[in-house]
Amino acid sequence: MECLEDIRVPLVVLLLDEEVESNMEISWEEFVETFMSWFVLPSAIQQMYESFFEISIKEQDGDIK
């Protein structure tokens, strides 16, 4: 979704507020999943997973302390 920079934050607040009102009982996990699906590109999520995996491997190999 593209929007003007000056209305981006109010738009996000409105969208999140509508989501919360429609799902009054929402867990933190459900919130994070919904937020990520709306505002984080799948390619960015994939990059985060890959970075985490690389760091985990380095830690196991003793490269990171």
FENJO-V152504 format. One record per residue. RES is the residue in three letters. D_CENTER is the distance of its C-alpha to the mean C-alpha in Angstrom with 1 decimal. Layout:
res->{RES & RES}
d_center->{D_CENTER & D_CENTER}
This chain:
res->{MET & GLU & CYS & LEU & GLU & ASP & ILE & ARG & VAL & PRO & LEU & VAL & VAL & LEU & LEU & LEU & ASP & GLU & GLU & VAL & GLU & SER & ASN & MET & GLU & ILE & SER & TRP & GLU & GLU & PHE & VAL & GLU & THR & PHE & MET & SER & TRP & PHE & VAL & LEU & PRO & SER & ALA & ILE & GLN & GLN & MET & TYR & GLU & SER & PHE & PHE & GLU & ILE & SER & ILE & LYS & GLU & GLN & ASP & GLY & ASP & ILE & LYS}
d_center->{15.5 & 17.6 & 19.0 & 21.0 & 19.5 & 21.4 & 20.0 & 16.3 & 15.5 & 18.0 & 16.7 & 13.1 & 15.0 & 17.3 & 14.8 & 13.1 & 16.7 & 17.9 & 15.4 & 16.4 & 20.0 & 20.0 & 18.5 & 20.1 & 19.7 & 16.0 & 14.9 & 12.1 & 10.9 & 11.3 & 9.5 & 6.2 & 7.1 & 8.1 & 5.5 & 3.2 & 6.9 & 8.0 & 6.4 & 5.1 & 8.5 & 9.6 & 11.7 & 9.1 & 7.7 & 11.4 & 12.3 & 10.3 & 12.1 & 15.3 & 15.2 & 14.9 & 17.6 & 19.8 & 19.6 & 20.5 & 23.4 & 24.7 & 24.6 & 26.6 & 29.0 & 29.6 & 28.3 & 25.9 & 27.4}
